[in-house]
Structure formats: C-alpha cells, structure tokens
Amino acid sequence: MSNVVPDGWSVGRVGDAITSADGGVSVNSENRIKNHHEHGILKTSSVFDGRFIPSEHKAILSNEVHRASTSPKKNHILFSRMNTPVLVGQSGYVDRDYSDLFLPDRLWQIQVSDEYNAKWLSYTLRSQGVVKKISDAATGTSNSMKNIAKPNLMAIPMLCPPLPEQQKIAAILSSVDDVIEKTQAQIDKLKDLKTGMMQELLTKGIGHTEFKDSPVGRIPVGWGASTISRSCKIKNTLRKPISKEEREGMKGVYPYYGPTKAVDHINEFRVEGDHTLIGEDGDHFIKFASWAMTQFVSGKFNVNNHAHIIEGTGACRTKWIYYYFMHRDITASLTRQGATRYKLNKATLEGLELALPPAEEQDKIIEILDAVMTDITVREDKVSKLQSMKKALMQDLLTGTVRVNVDNQHKEEVVA
C-alpha cells in the first residue's frame, strides 16, 4: 500500500468495515449428483477473484442437513480462510440469498457495516496490496495448507475513501464485471453449441438420410472408415526435446509446443505448414470432454517429444483430424501410467479409427466449425482484454491514483 493517502481518504483496517465474520460447520458430504439434490455444501472453489460461484458445491447427506446452518446472504462477502485451488484469501460477493446452500467451516461469511459499501470491500479484498498482506499474514507448514486467523485478517490495513466514493468505485468496477459475465455467458452458450454441432456433424454429416454400420459406429452411406496410419502422415521425426535450460539461451519467435499448448518460443523451427498435434501423455486424456486433446498449428514452429505431429492427405484433411479427435474418448486405446495418467504411443496412434467423409464434405464441416470457433475466440479475447482493464482500474481506483466524480450519480459505462 502506498504511503501517500489521497485527499479525503483515511487508512483503516479490514476489521473496521466488518460487523461479523462467521464460518459454517464441518459436515460430511458426498459427490454432487447434478439436478438431484435438495441441499448443497459449498466448496472453497466457490469463491474466486471476487466472484461467488454457487454451482461449486457438493450434496449434503440427508442426516447432516440439520447441522448446516449458515447460508449465503445477499450483500455479504464469502471469504476463504484456507487455500482454495489457487491461494488463501479468495473471496466473492453474494448478490442474493441462497437458502439451499450452506457454508463449510473453511468459508467465512462477512457482514459489512452500514458505513461501508460491501461491493467496494469485496474489490478491496482482491486488490493487489491487500491480497499480498493476506498472503503474508497466512500461516501454515506448506503452500497447500495455508490458513489465516480472523484477528490477522481484521488487522490488515487498507485505504478507505468516503462512502459515496466507495459506492462510485464499486459501480464502475461492477459495470466491467457485468460485461465480462455477459460475454462469458455468450462464450458458454457458443461452446455448448459447438459441442452439439460436433456431435452431429462428425457422425451424421450434412443432410444425410441413409446410414450404415462401421467400425466407428453408424455413419452416413458414402462415408468411409479408416485409421490414422492409412489416411494421414505421422511426422514425429521432426520432434525435438529441448530442455528449459537450453531454451533460455535460444529465445525467439517460433512456438515450441507441448501436448496441449505452446510452452515457449525459440529462435529456430523444425516444422512448417498446417499440422494437427495430439498429446502423447498428460491429463487431457481423462478430461477430453472439456479439454481439447488436439491443437491445429500453422506456420513455422517446433514440437517437443510429448506430442505427435500429424499431417493430412488429399483423402483426410489436417483439420478433420483436429476436430474429429478434439473431444473424443480414446482412453480404452491408451496405455495406463499410474491411476490417472495415460500414454498414446505411436503404434496406438496409427491404429486409431475415424470416420472419413468425402473431402468436399470434410471442407464444409470444417468451415462450419471454424466459424463457431472464431466466434468463441473473438469473445475470449474480449474477456481477456476486459480482465486486464479491470485489473488496471482496480489498481487506480482502489489506491486513489485516479479519483472518481461522486457528483455524477449516473452509472458509469466503462465499456461498450
């Protein structure tokens, strides 16, 4: 926190703004069955970066419901006193009452004094300076078992603007959050649309009415069934393992891909053109429904020894491989490495079966899916830019570097 206190502001402590901070109780729970529960106990992952995510919960055993007494209340803040999957001190603002959800003992529900704005405090708890102080005040034997005591949280210093300025700051930051949430909702709908379209187009094609049995299930008459080795080129001889230490001395513009993403950029390339990559090992195999198993890569690049390099042919487009195996369950064909690790060796890759439409139909299906993917990417880029803008706004507004005009009571339209 800056040593300079903005004119009209004061230095207070987190505890000054809080009238109570109560946690839930420890109750037994079982894995949630979607759409088949009456009451839920929240996970610590239900609070993240100032947001409350009510869907992050588990079902409470029926004989435990009477012990779960604390429910999220409107205009309160939920605060994780222990590590979430990210770090201790995550919090989220609650926008309405949730009578069917309950707090575990790791979450505190913070009630804010009438002299302070709850949304402003929620943002302040996620501000750069306060987050660091929360982290410094947490105790524990390891990073995975950090915990902050209530007196330590209450004693953390913070800059406090007058209430009207708190309200205006909260309104400005909330307007950005509203756009982020709306855009994210559009992304989620597009991803659902993409999933449905892929299930339909990759198995039934476009406009077909007659189908036949094949090694990959029912497919349109006129389609074929093939394997990777018969329909594509595997170019693993172009892979090159380069250690992180070596890459430090060869930084450049050419991507260096691992099983699911580019892990670095270096000053040389070994592969050029359009290719599909599929990981050789990694967690993505068991998370295929939500985590793309394939990457479509163009231009000049490099690949390490943890991803296979595939190039299409005249009969099988490179992007057909990309879409066909993007979210396909191939775990039955993989070699197991421990409880949750799988490996796709070259021999197994060569034998993977796939449906193969005529090239012209592949092109049409690819064009349709490309359009949806582009729409998703555009919106994801927008969210990323908005999040960066929000981070900068929080730093400026919550430290008083930029002051708001409290005389103008109209809601700020920060973004279109």
C-alpha positions as CSV (number, residue, x, y, z in Angstrom):
1,M,0.0,0.0,0.0
2,S,1.3,3.4,-0.9
3,N,2.5,5.7,1.8
4,V,0.5,8.6,0.2
5,V,-3.1,8.8,1.4
6,P,-5.4,10.5,-1.1
7,D,-7.0,13.7,0.0
8,G,-10.2,12.9,1.9
9,W,-9.3,9.3,2.4
10,S,-8.1,7.5,5.5
11,V,-6.1,4.5,6.5
12,G,-8.2,1.9,8.2
13,R,-8.2,-1.8,8.9
14,V,-10.3,-4.6,7.3
15,G,-11.9,-5.2,10.6
16,D,-13.3,-1.6,10.7
17,A,-15.7,-2.5,7.9
18,I,-16.9,-5.8,9.3
19,T,-19.6,-6.4,11.8
20,S,-19.3,-10.2,11.8
21,A,-17.4,-12.9,10.1
22,D,-18.9,-16.4,10.8
23,G,-18.0,-19.7,9.2
24,G,-20.0,-22.8,8.6
25,V,-19.6,-26.1,10.4
26,S,-17.8,-29.2,9.4
27,V,-20.3,-31.7,7.8
28,N,-19.9,-34.8,5.8
29,S,-20.7,-34.6,2.1
30,E,-20.8,-36.8,-0.9
31,N,-20.1,-36.1,-4.6
32,R,-22.9,-33.9,-6.0
33,I,-25.3,-35.6,-8.4
34,K,-26.4,-32.9,-10.9
35,N,-30.0,-31.9,-10.7
36,H,-30.6,-34.5,-8.0
37,H,-30.1,-32.7,-4.7
38,E,-32.0,-30.6,-2.2
39,H,-29.2,-29.0,-0.3
40,G,-25.5,-28.4,-1.0
41,I,-22.4,-27.5,0.9
42,L,-20.1,-25.1,-0.8
43,K,-16.6,-25.9,-1.8
44,T,-13.8,-23.4,-1.2
45,S,-13.6,-23.1,-5.0
46,S,-17.0,-21.4,-4.9
47,V,-15.2,-18.1,-4.3
48,F,-12.6,-16.8,-6.9
49,D,-11.3,-13.4,-7.8
50,G,-14.2,-11.5,-6.2
51,R,-16.9,-13.8,-7.7
52,F,-19.2,-16.2,-5.9
53,I,-19.8,-19.4,-7.9
54,P,-22.8,-21.2,-6.4
55,S,-22.5,-24.2,-8.7
56,E,-19.3,-25.2,-6.9
57,H,-20.9,-27.3,-4.2
58,K,-21.5,-30.9,-3.1
59,A,-24.6,-32.6,-1.8
60,I,-25.1,-32.9,1.9
61,L,-26.0,-36.2,3.3
62,S,-29.6,-36.1,4.5
63,N,-28.7,-36.7,8.1
64,E,-26.3,-33.8,8.1
65,V,-28.6,-31.1,6.8
66,H,-29.7,-30.0,10.3
67,R,-26.1,-29.2,11.2
68,A,-25.5,-26.9,8.3
69,S,-26.8,-23.6,9.5
70,T,-25.1,-20.8,7.6
71,S,-26.4,-19.9,4.1
72,P,-25.0,-17.2,1.8
73,K,-26.9,-13.9,2.3
74,K,-27.4,-11.0,-0.1
75,N,-24.9,-8.2,0.2
76,H,-22.4,-10.3,2.2
77,I,-18.9,-11.5,1.2
78,L,-17.7,-15.1,1.4
79,F,-14.1,-15.4,2.3
80,S,-11.9,-18.5,2.2
81,R,-9.7,-18.6,5.3
82,M,-7.8,-21.6,3.8
83,N,-6.4,-22.4,0.5
84,T,-8.7,-22.7,-2.5
85,P,-7.1,-24.4,-5.5
86,V,-5.4,-21.0,-6.1
87,L,-4.4,-19.4,-2.8
88,V,-5.7,-18.4,0.7
89,G,-8.0,-15.4,1.0
90,Q,-10.1,-15.8,-2.1
91,S,-13.5,-14.1,-1.7
92,G,-16.7,-13.4,-3.6
93,Y,-19.6,-11.0,-3.3
94,V,-23.1,-12.6,-2.8
95,D,-25.8,-10.9,-4.9
96,R,-28.8,-12.7,-3.4
97,D,-29.9,-15.2,-0.7
98,Y,-29.2,-18.9,-1.2
99,S,-31.3,-20.8,1.2
100,D,-30.4,-24.2,-0.2
101,L,-26.6,-23.8,0.1
102,F,-24.5,-23.9,3.2
103,L,-21.0,-22.8,4.2
104,P,-18.3,-25.2,5.3
105,D,-16.0,-24.3,8.1
106,R,-13.4,-23.1,5.7
107,L,-15.6,-20.3,4.4
108,W,-16.4,-17.2,6.4
109,Q,-19.5,-15.1,5.7
110,I,-18.6,-11.4,6.2
111,Q,-21.3,-8.9,7.1
112,V,-20.3,-5.4,6.2
113,S,-21.0,-2.3,8.3
114,D,-23.6,0.2,7.0
115,E,-20.7,2.8,7.0
116,Y,-19.0,0.9,4.2
117,N,-20.1,-0.4,0.8
118,A,-20.0,-4.2,0.6
119,K,-19.1,-4.4,-3.1
120,W,-16.3,-1.9,-2.6
121,L,-14.9,-4.0,0.3
122,S,-15.2,-7.1,-1.9
123,Y,-13.0,-5.4,-4.5
124,T,-10.6,-4.1,-1.9
125,L,-10.1,-7.6,-0.5
126,R,-9.0,-8.6,-4.1
127,S,-6.8,-5.5,-4.6
128,Q,-3.1,-6.1,-5.2
129,G,-1.9,-4.6,-1.9
130,V,-4.4,-6.3,0.3
131,V,-4.0,-9.7,-1.4
132,K,-0.3,-9.6,-0.6
133,K,-1.0,-8.7,3.0
134,I,-3.4,-11.6,3.3
135,S,-0.8,-13.9,1.9
136,D,1.8,-12.6,4.3
137,A,-0.5,-12.9,7.3
138,A,-1.4,-16.6,6.5
139,T,0.4,-19.3,8.4
140,G,0.9,-23.0,7.7
141,T,3.6,-25.6,7.1
142,S,3.3,-25.7,3.3
143,N,1.8,-23.7,0.5
144,S,-1.0,-26.2,0.2
145,M,-2.0,-25.8,3.9
146,K,-2.1,-22.1,4.4
147,N,-4.6,-20.5,6.8
148,I,-5.3,-17.0,8.0
149,A,-6.6,-16.4,11.5
150,K,-9.5,-14.0,11.9
151,P,-7.6,-11.4,14.1
152,N,-4.9,-11.3,11.4
153,L,-7.4,-10.6,8.7
154,M,-9.1,-7.9,10.7
155,A,-5.8,-6.2,11.4
156,I,-4.8,-5.8,7.7
157,P,-4.6,-2.1,6.8
158,M,-6.4,-0.7,3.8
159,L,-7.1,2.7,2.2
160,C,-10.7,3.9,2.9
161,P,-12.4,6.5,0.7
162,P,-15.6,8.2,1.9
163,L,-18.8,6.1,1.4
164,P,-20.0,8.0,-1.7
165,E,-16.7,7.4,-3.4
166,Q,-16.8,3.7,-2.4
167,Q,-20.2,3.4,-4.0
168,K,-19.0,5.0,-7.2
169,I,-15.8,2.9,-7.4
170,A,-17.9,-0.2,-6.9
171,A,-20.4,0.9,-9.6
172,I,-17.6,1.4,-12.1
173,L,-15.9,-1.9,-11.4
174,S,-19.3,-3.7,-11.4
175,S,-20.0,-2.3,-14.8
176,V,-16.9,-4.0,-16.1
177,D,-17.8,-7.2,-14.3
178,D,-21.3,-7.1,-15.9
179,V,-19.8,-7.0,-19.4
180,I,-17.3,-9.8,-18.5
181,E,-20.1,-12.0,-17.2
182,K,-22.4,-11.4,-20.2
183,T,-19.6,-12.1,-22.6
184,Q,-18.6,-15.2,-20.7
185,A,-22.3,-16.4,-20.8
186,Q,-22.1,-15.9,-24.6
187,I,-18.9,-18.0,-24.7
188,D,-20.5,-20.8,-22.7
189,K,-23.5,-20.9,-25.0
190,L,-21.3,-21.0,-28.0
191,K,-19.3,-23.8,-26.5
192,D,-22.5,-25.8,-25.9
193,L,-23.5,-25.1,-29.5
194,K,-20.0,-26.2,-30.7
195,T,-20.3,-29.4,-28.7
196,G,-23.8,-30.2,-30.2
197,M,-22.7,-29.3,-33.7
198,M,-19.5,-31.5,-33.4
199,Q,-21.6,-34.5,-32.2
200,E,-23.9,-34.1,-35.1
201,L,-21.6,-33.1,-37.9
202,L,-18.7,-35.6,-37.1
203,T,-21.1,-38.6,-37.0
204,K,-24.0,-37.7,-39.3
205,G,-22.6,-35.1,-41.7
206,I,-24.7,-32.7,-43.6
207,G,-28.1,-33.6,-45.0
208,H,-27.7,-37.4,-44.9
209,T,-30.8,-39.7,-44.6
210,E,-29.2,-43.1,-45.0
211,F,-26.7,-44.6,-42.6
212,K,-24.6,-47.8,-42.2
213,D,-22.7,-49.7,-39.5
214,S,-18.9,-49.2,-39.4
215,P,-16.0,-49.8,-37.1
216,V,-16.6,-46.3,-35.6
217,G,-20.4,-46.7,-35.3
218,R,-23.3,-45.6,-37.5
219,I,-22.1,-43.2,-40.3
220,P,-23.7,-41.9,-43.5
221,V,-23.7,-44.1,-46.5
222,G,-21.0,-42.7,-48.7
223,W,-18.6,-42.2,-45.8
224,G,-15.7,-44.5,-45.1
225,A,-13.9,-45.7,-42.0
226,S,-10.1,-45.6,-41.8
227,T,-7.2,-45.3,-39.4
228,I,-4.6,-42.6,-38.8
229,S,-1.9,-44.7,-40.4
230,R,-3.9,-45.3,-43.6
231,S,-5.2,-41.7,-44.1
232,C,-2.6,-39.4,-42.6
233,K,1.1,-38.8,-42.3
234,I,2.8,-39.0,-38.9
235,K,5.8,-36.8,-38.8
236,N,7.3,-37.5,-35.3
237,T,10.9,-37.4,-36.7
238,L,10.5,-33.6,-36.6
239,R,10.0,-33.6,-32.9
240,K,12.9,-32.3,-30.8
241,P,13.2,-32.4,-27.0
242,I,14.8,-29.2,-25.7
243,S,15.2,-28.6,-22.0
244,K,14.0,-25.5,-20.3
245,E,17.6,-24.6,-19.5
246,E,18.6,-24.9,-23.2
247,R,15.6,-22.8,-24.3
248,E,16.7,-20.0,-22.0
249,G,19.6,-19.3,-24.4
250,M,17.6,-19.5,-27.6
251,K,14.6,-17.3,-27.1
252,G,12.8,-16.3,-30.3
253,V,9.5,-16.0,-32.2
254,Y,8.9,-19.6,-33.1
255,P,6.4,-21.5,-30.8
256,Y,7.6,-24.7,-29.0
257,Y,4.6,-26.9,-28.5
258,G,4.0,-29.5,-25.8
259,P,1.0,-31.9,-25.5
260,T,-1.7,-29.2,-25.1
261,K,-0.1,-25.7,-25.8
262,A,2.9,-23.8,-26.7
263,V,5.3,-23.9,-23.7
264,D,7.9,-21.5,-25.1
265,H,9.2,-19.5,-28.1
266,I,12.6,-20.1,-29.6
267,N,14.8,-18.8,-32.4
268,E,14.6,-21.8,-34.7
269,F,11.9,-24.0,-36.3
270,R,11.8,-27.6,-37.5
271,V,8.1,-27.9,-38.7
272,E,6.3,-25.7,-41.3
273,G,2.8,-25.7,-42.6
274,D,-0.6,-26.9,-41.3
275,H,-0.5,-29.7,-38.8
276,T,-2.6,-31.3,-36.1
277,L,-0.9,-32.1,-32.8
278,I,-2.2,-34.6,-30.3
279,G,-0.6,-35.2,-26.9
280,E,1.4,-38.3,-26.2
281,D,0.8,-38.1,-22.5
282,G,-0.9,-35.9,-20.0
283,D,-4.1,-35.2,-18.0
284,H,-6.0,-34.1,-21.1
285,F,-7.0,-37.7,-22.0
286,I,-9.2,-38.1,-18.9
287,K,-10.6,-34.5,-19.3
288,F,-11.4,-34.9,-23.0
289,A,-15.0,-33.6,-22.7
290,S,-13.8,-30.1,-21.6
291,W,-10.2,-30.0,-22.6
292,A,-9.2,-30.1,-26.2
293,M,-6.9,-33.1,-26.9
294,T,-5.7,-31.7,-30.3
295,Q,-4.1,-28.5,-31.5
296,F,-4.2,-27.1,-35.0
297,V,-0.9,-25.3,-35.7
298,S,0.1,-23.3,-38.8
299,G,3.3,-21.6,-39.9
300,K,6.7,-22.3,-38.6
301,F,7.0,-24.0,-35.2
302,N,8.6,-26.7,-33.0
303,V,7.2,-29.7,-31.1
304,N,8.7,-31.5,-28.1
305,N,8.6,-35.3,-27.6
306,H,5.3,-35.2,-25.7
307,A,3.0,-34.5,-28.8
308,H,2.5,-36.4,-32.0
309,I,2.7,-34.4,-35.3
310,I,0.0,-35.3,-37.9
311,E,-0.4,-34.0,-41.4
312,G,-3.5,-34.7,-43.6
313,T,-3.6,-36.0,-47.1
314,G,-5.9,-35.5,-50.1
315,A,-8.3,-38.0,-48.6
316,C,-8.2,-36.7,-45.0
317,R,-7.9,-33.0,-44.2
318,T,-5.5,-32.0,-41.5
319,K,-8.3,-30.1,-39.7
320,W,-10.6,-33.1,-39.9
321,I,-8.2,-34.9,-37.6
322,Y,-8.1,-31.8,-35.4
323,Y,-11.9,-31.7,-34.9
324,Y,-12.5,-35.4,-35.0
325,F,-10.3,-36.2,-32.0
326,M,-10.7,-32.9,-30.2
327,H,-13.1,-34.2,-27.6
328,R,-13.2,-37.9,-28.4
329,D,-12.9,-40.5,-25.7
330,I,-9.9,-42.7,-26.7
331,T,-8.9,-43.9,-23.2
332,A,-9.8,-47.5,-24.0
333,S,-7.0,-47.5,-26.5
334,L,-4.3,-45.9,-24.3
335,T,-1.6,-47.3,-22.1
336,R,-2.1,-46.6,-18.5
337,Q,0.6,-44.9,-16.4
338,G,-0.5,-44.8,-12.8
339,A,-4.0,-44.1,-11.6
340,T,-4.8,-41.1,-13.7
341,R,-2.1,-40.9,-16.3
342,Y,-2.4,-42.3,-19.9
343,K,0.0,-42.5,-22.8
344,L,-0.7,-42.5,-26.5
345,N,2.2,-44.2,-28.2
346,K,2.8,-44.1,-31.9
347,A,1.6,-47.6,-32.6
348,T,-1.7,-46.9,-30.8
349,L,-2.0,-43.6,-32.7
350,E,-1.5,-45.3,-36.0
351,G,-4.4,-47.7,-35.2
352,L,-6.9,-45.1,-34.1
353,E,-10.0,-45.4,-36.2
354,L,-12.0,-42.5,-37.6
355,A,-14.9,-41.8,-39.9
356,L,-13.9,-40.3,-43.2
357,P,-16.4,-38.3,-45.3
358,P,-15.6,-37.3,-48.9
359,A,-13.0,-34.4,-49.0
360,E,-15.6,-31.9,-50.1
361,E,-17.9,-32.7,-47.2
362,Q,-14.9,-32.5,-44.8
363,D,-14.3,-29.0,-46.1
364,K,-17.9,-27.9,-45.5
365,I,-18.0,-29.3,-42.0
366,I,-14.6,-27.7,-41.2
367,E,-15.9,-24.4,-42.4
368,I,-19.0,-24.5,-40.2
369,L,-16.9,-25.5,-37.1
370,D,-14.3,-22.9,-37.9
371,A,-16.9,-20.1,-37.8
372,V,-18.1,-21.2,-34.3
373,M,-14.5,-21.5,-33.1
374,T,-13.7,-18.0,-34.4
375,D,-16.7,-16.5,-32.7
376,I,-15.6,-18.1,-29.4
377,T,-12.0,-16.9,-29.8
378,V,-13.2,-13.3,-30.5
379,R,-15.2,-13.3,-27.3
380,E,-12.5,-14.9,-25.3
381,D,-10.1,-12.2,-26.4
382,K,-12.6,-9.6,-25.4
383,V,-12.9,-11.1,-21.9
384,S,-9.1,-11.2,-21.6
385,K,-8.9,-7.5,-22.5
386,L,-11.7,-6.6,-20.1
387,Q,-10.0,-8.5,-17.3
388,S,-6.7,-6.7,-18.0
389,M,-8.7,-3.4,-18.0
390,K,-10.4,-4.3,-14.7
391,K,-7.1,-5.1,-13.1
392,A,-5.7,-1.7,-14.1
393,L,-8.9,0.1,-13.0
394,M,-8.8,-1.7,-9.6
395,Q,-5.2,-0.6,-9.0
396,D,-6.0,3.0,-10.0
397,L,-9.4,3.4,-8.3
398,L,-8.7,1.5,-5.1
399,T,-5.5,3.4,-4.4
400,G,-6.9,6.8,-5.3
401,T,-4.4,7.2,-8.2
402,V,-7.5,8.1,-10.3
403,R,-10.3,9.8,-8.5
404,V,-14.0,9.4,-9.4
405,N,-16.6,12.1,-9.7
406,V,-19.1,11.5,-7.0
407,D,-21.2,14.4,-8.1
408,N,-22.2,12.5,-11.2
409,Q,-24.6,9.8,-9.9
410,H,-25.2,8.2,-13.3
411,K,-23.8,4.7,-13.6
412,E,-20.5,4.7,-15.5
413,E,-20.5,3.0,-18.9
414,V,-16.9,1.9,-18.9
415,V,-17.1,-0.4,-21.9
416,A,-19.5,-1.0,-24.8
